[in-house]
Amino acid sequence: MVSISNSIRNIIGDNIVYFRLRADWSQENLAELLETTPAYLSQLENGKRNITADYIQKLAKVFKIEPYQLLIERPPLKNRRIDRIKS
């Protein structure tokens, strides 16, 4: 059985990925905007870390969305990363 807090962390993590990909940002790009590390961001995206309301607000500001949008359950993402192919 999945705990409520774990599923909420996963929903938020999936939404971080969703909005990051929508903005065409890598984890490194977003981490820089949030003044954090890609490793910390990865833990958030994978539901491995708790997140505070203040950090949800910070994410929303960077994504230019309302904070509640990070709590909406969305269909699973097929691709969770940006592929950088150099020609």
Sequence and secondary structure as in RCSB ss.txt:
>XXXX:A:sequence
MVSISNSIRNIIGDNIVYFRLRADWSQENLAELLETTPAYLSQLENGKRNITADYIQKLAKVFKIEPYQLLIERP
PLKNRRIDRIKS
>XXXX:A:secstr
   HHHHHHHHHHHHHHHHHHHTT  HHHHHHHHTS HHHHHHHHTT S   HHHHHHHHHHHTS GGGGG    
  S  S      
